[in-house]
Amino acid sequence: MMNISMNKACNVQLGTVIKGKWHQNSYKILKALGFGATGAVYLAESSSGLAALKLSENSMGVISEVNVLKRLAKVQGTSLGPYLIDVDDWHNHASGKVLPFYVMEYVKGEHLITFIKKKGTVWIDVLIIQLLSNLELLHQSGWVFGDLKPDNIIVTGPPPKIRCIDVGGTTIAGRSIKEFTEFFDRGYWELGTRKAEPAYDLFAVAMIMINAVFPKRFSKKGNGKEQLQQIIHSHPYLKERKHVLTKALFGSYSSASAMKKDLLHFPSAATQQKRAAVQTKKQSAASRSSKHKRKKKGGGVLETFVIVVFLAVLYSVYVFAYLL
């Protein structure tokens, strides 16, 4: 979850209906999804179904995040970020304030760590490979995700698929990272700057892999490099991937695709990747088969109806001829 917001104006009661000042769309607040320094995110009910609504007092922050969502929508092939639904202002009569908000797709699923706890470490590689594929496309478009952490990653499916839900830290390459979480920040571990570049995201990916087997995050004690090396050697899964993790942590990878290529060498990653592909094909085939059966069944009913009508007509002609 995000850190608790100090902004009381964004804390609204469940059941509150937020109506847009300009577009007049209404959203009923069902529950809180998270609170952060820039505002609060709620699950809301709209006329078209469930959605995630972010409310903030920071209008510039809202504009920035909305622009990021629009940019991400143009990066075809990625699942980084939900799609944008609405942007408006809300007049909170209780406080007398006008607060900007935006509404986005509600991504339903399990958080990455929760999913791995249930399914096992065998799934880490395949999910990280998906994440790296999306990051490569994002980096090629000139952006860095920034605040990359398991809290912002949802696994949907089946088949299991990575989706990112918070784009607040997404930054144009070359600028300073605007939002970060210490555990996943290379600056905190004294292993690099906070310059927005692919290597910054790849450091976070390595820390996500570590967090996946050590759900209870730990603080930096002494030399960050030595501490992380010790952590890697303390777990079989991490130790087996020492080469990949150290290259990501110490900035040796120039691209997400290079890290992905190294991860694909591990049997568990390749096997799970193939299984996921097979599962997707089976679901598609089952869907096509179901449609074909329904179509065939419909055709069979029509054919039976035509035969019955034809026989009825023949019988009527026969009866009429007999009476004559």
C-alpha positions in Angstrom: 0.0 0.0 0.0 1.0 3.6 -0.4 2.1 5.7 2.5 -0.8 7.3 4.5 -1.7 10.7 3.1 -1.3 13.8 5.3 -3.8 15.5 3.0 -7.1 15.4 4.9 -9.0 17.0 2.0 -8.6 13.8 -0.1 -9.9 11.6 2.6 -13.6 11.1 1.8 -16.3 8.9 3.4 -17.4 5.7 1.8 -20.6 6.2 -0.1 -19.7 9.7 -1.1 -20.8 10.6 -4.6 -18.2 12.6 -6.5 -19.7 14.5 -9.4 -17.5 16.1 -12.0 -17.9 19.9 -12.3 -17.4 19.9 -16.1 -18.4 16.5 -17.5 -21.1 15.9 -14.9 -20.1 12.2 -14.5 -20.8 10.7 -11.1 -18.7 8.2 -9.1 -19.8 6.6 -5.9 -16.8 5.9 -3.5 -16.8 2.2 -2.4 -13.5 1.7 -0.7 -10.0 3.2 -0.4 -7.3 1.5 -2.5 -4.4 3.5 -1.3 -3.1 6.8 0.1 0.0 8.8 -0.9 1.7 12.1 -0.5 -0.1 13.5 -3.6 -3.6 12.2 -2.9 -5.8 9.2 -2.4 -7.0 6.4 -4.8 -10.5 4.9 -4.3 -12.5 2.1 -5.9 -15.6 3.8 -7.4 -18.8 2.8 -9.0 -19.6 4.6 -12.3 -22.4 4.3 -14.8 -20.1 2.0 -16.9 -18.9 -0.2 -14.0 -16.0 -0.2 -11.5 -13.2 2.3 -11.8 -10.2 3.7 -9.8 -10.5 7.3 -8.9 -7.5 9.5 -7.8 -8.4 12.6 -5.8 -5.7 15.2 -5.1 -5.2 18.9 -4.1 -2.2 19.0 -6.4 -3.6 20.1 -9.8 -0.1 20.1 -11.4 0.5 16.5 -10.1 -2.8 15.4 -11.6 -2.0 16.9 -15.0 1.4 15.3 -14.9 0.0 11.8 -14.1 -2.8 12.2 -16.7 -0.2 13.1 -19.4 1.8 10.0 -18.4 -1.3 7.8 -18.8 -1.9 9.3 -22.2 1.7 8.7 -23.2 1.6 5.1 -21.9 -1.5 4.4 -24.0 0.5 5.2 -27.1 3.3 2.7 -26.2 1.7 -0.3 -27.9 2.3 -3.7 -26.5 2.8 -2.6 -22.9 0.6 -3.2 -19.8 2.3 -0.4 -17.8 -0.5 1.7 -16.5 -4.3 1.5 -16.6 -6.2 3.3 -19.3 -7.6 6.8 -18.7 -11.4 7.2 -18.4 -12.1 10.8 -17.2 -10.5 14.0 -15.8 -12.5 16.6 -14.0 -12.8 18.7 -10.8 -15.0 18.0 -7.8 -16.6 20.8 -5.6 -16.4 19.4 -2.1 -19.2 21.3 -0.4 -18.2 20.0 3.0 -14.8 21.7 2.8 -15.7 24.3 0.2 -12.7 23.2 -1.9 -12.5 22.3 -5.5 -10.3 19.2 -6.0 -9.0 17.8 -9.3 -9.4 14.1 -9.9 -9.0 11.6 -12.6 -10.6 8.2 -13.2 -8.8 5.2 -14.7 -9.4 1.5 -15.3 -9.7 -0.6 -12.2 -7.2 -3.4 -12.6 -8.5 -6.4 -10.7 -6.1 -9.1 -9.5 -3.5 -9.9 -6.8 -0.5 -8.0 -5.8 2.8 -9.5 -7.1 4.0 -10.6 -3.6 0.6 -12.2 -2.7 0.5 -14.1 -6.0 4.1 -15.5 -5.5 3.3 -16.5 -1.9 0.5 -18.6 -3.2 2.0 -20.0 -6.4 5.7 -20.2 -5.4 9.0 -18.8 -6.5 8.8 -20.7 -9.8 6.6 -17.9 -11.1 9.0 -15.0 -10.3 11.0 -15.4 -13.5 8.0 -15.5 -15.9 6.4 -12.4 -14.3 9.7 -10.5 -14.2 10.3 -11.4 -17.9 6.8 -9.9 -18.7 7.8 -6.8 -16.7 11.1 -6.4 -18.5 9.3 -6.7 -21.9 7.1 -3.8 -21.0 9.9 -1.8 -19.6 11.9 -2.2 -22.8 9.1 -0.7 -24.8 8.7 2.1 -22.2 12.4 2.9 -22.3 12.5 3.0 -26.1 9.7 5.6 -26.0 11.9 7.9 -23.8 10.4 7.2 -20.4 11.5 5.6 -17.1 8.9 4.1 -14.7 10.7 5.4 -11.6 8.7 4.3 -8.5 8.7 0.6 -9.5 7.8 -1.7 -6.6 5.5 -4.8 -6.0 2.9 -2.5 -4.4 2.3 -1.0 -7.9 2.2 -4.4 -9.7 -1.0 -6.5 -10.1 -1.1 -10.0 -11.5 -4.3 -10.5 -13.5 -5.5 -13.6 -15.4 -5.6 -16.5 -16.1 -3.1 -16.7 -17.7 -1.1 -14.6 -15.2 -0.2 -11.2 -16.6 1.6 -8.3 -15.1 -0.2 -4.9 -14.9 1.2 -1.7 -13.3 -1.3 0.5 -11.5 0.5 3.6 -10.3 2.4 5.8 -12.8 3.0 8.7 -10.4 6.8 8.2 -10.6 7.1 7.9 -14.4 9.7 10.3 -15.6 11.2 11.5 -18.9 14.6 9.9 -19.5 17.4 12.2 -18.4 15.5 14.0 -15.7 15.6 13.4 -11.9 13.3 10.7 -10.6 10.4 12.5 -9.0 9.0 9.7 -6.8 10.7 6.7 -5.3 10.4 4.2 -2.5 13.7 3.8 -0.5 13.9 -0.1 -0.6 13.8 0.0 -4.5 15.8 3.2 -4.9 19.5 2.8 -5.9 20.3 6.2 -4.4 19.2 4.9 -0.9 21.6 1.9 -1.3 24.3 4.2 -2.5 24.6 2.3 -5.8 23.8 5.1 -8.2 22.1 8.4 -8.8 18.4 9.2 -9.1 18.8 10.0 -12.8 15.9 8.6 -14.9 17.5 6.0 -17.1 16.9 2.3 -17.8 19.4 1.2 -15.3 17.4 2.9 -12.5 14.3 0.7 -13.3 16.5 -2.4 -13.6 17.9 -1.9 -10.2 14.3 -1.8 -8.9 13.5 -5.0 -10.8 16.4 -6.8 -9.0 15.1 -5.5 -5.7 11.6 -6.7 -6.6 13.0 -10.2 -7.1 14.7 -10.0 -3.7 11.5 -8.7 -2.1 9.6 -11.6 -3.7 11.5 -14.1 -1.5 12.0 -11.8 1.4 8.5 -10.2 1.7 9.6 -8.4 4.9 11.7 -5.5 3.6 14.9 -4.7 5.5 16.8 -1.4 6.0 20.3 -0.5 4.8 23.0 -1.3 7.3 26.5 -0.2 6.5 27.8 -0.9 3.0 24.7 -1.4 0.8 26.6 -3.3 -1.9 28.0 -5.9 0.6 24.7 -6.2 2.4 22.8 -7.0 -0.9 25.5 -9.5 -1.9 25.0 -11.3 1.4 21.2 -11.3 0.9 21.6 -12.9 -2.5 23.8 -15.6 -1.2 21.4 -16.4 1.7 18.6 -17.8 -0.6 18.8 -20.6 -3.2 16.6 -18.9 -5.7 18.6 -15.6 -5.5 22.0 -17.3 -5.4 21.2 -19.3 -8.6 20.5 -15.9 -10.3 23.5 -14.1 -8.7 24.9 -13.1 -12.1 21.6 -11.5 -13.3 20.9 -9.8 -10.0 24.4 -8.3 -9.5 24.5 -6.9 -13.0 21.1 -5.2 -12.4 22.0 -3.9 -9.0 25.4 -2.6 -10.0 24.3 -1.0 -13.3 25.9 -3.4 -15.8 22.8 -3.8 -17.9 22.2 -1.2 -20.7 18.7 -2.4 -21.5 15.7 -4.4 -20.1 16.0 -6.7 -23.1 19.5 -7.7 -22.0 18.4 -8.6 -18.5 15.4 -10.5 -20.0 17.7 -12.5 -22.3 19.8 -13.6 -19.3 16.7 -14.6 -17.2 15.4 -16.7 -20.1 18.5 -19.0 -19.7 16.9 -20.4 -16.5 14.7 -23.5 -17.1 12.0 -22.4 -14.8 11.5 -19.2 -16.7 11.5 -20.8 -20.1 9.1 -23.6 -18.9 6.6 -21.2 -17.3 6.7 -18.9 -20.3 5.8 -21.8 -22.6 3.1 -23.0 -20.2 1.6 -19.5 -20.1 1.6 -19.4 -23.9 0.0 -22.9 -24.2 -2.6 -21.9 -21.6 -3.5 -18.8 -23.6 -3.7 -20.8 -26.9 -6.0 -23.4 -25.2 -8.3 -20.6 -23.9 -8.5 -19.0 -27.3 -9.2 -22.4 -28.9 -11.9 -23.2 -26.3 -13.5 -19.8 -27.0 -13.5 -20.4 -30.8 -14.8 -24.0 -30.3 -17.6 -22.7 -28.1 -18.6 -20.1 -30.7 -18.5 -22.7 -33.4 -20.7 -25.1 -31.4 -23.2 -22.3 -30.8 -23.2 -21.4 -34.4 -23.6 -25.1 -35.5 -26.3 -25.6 -32.9 -28.1 -22.5 -34.2 -27.8 -23.8 -37.8 -29.1 -27.2 -36.8 -32.2 -25.7 -35.2 -32.9 -23.7 -38.4 -32.4 -26.7 -40.6 -34.8 -28.8 -38.4 -37.4 -26.0 -38.6 -37.2 -25.8 -42.4 -37.6 -29.6 -42.7 -40.7 -29.6 -40.4 -42.3 -26.8 -42.4 -41.6 -28.5 -45.7 -43.2 -31.8 -44.4 -46.2 -29.9 -43.1 -46.7 -28.3 -46.5 -46.5 -31.7 -48.3 -48.9 -33.2 -45.9 -51.4 -30.3 -46.4 -51.1 -30.7 -50.2 -51.7 -34.5 -49.8 -54.8 -34.0 -47.6 -56.2 -31.4 -50.0 -55.7 -33.6 -53.0 -57.4 -36.6 -51.2 -60.4 -34.6 -50.3 -60.9 -33.5 -53.9 
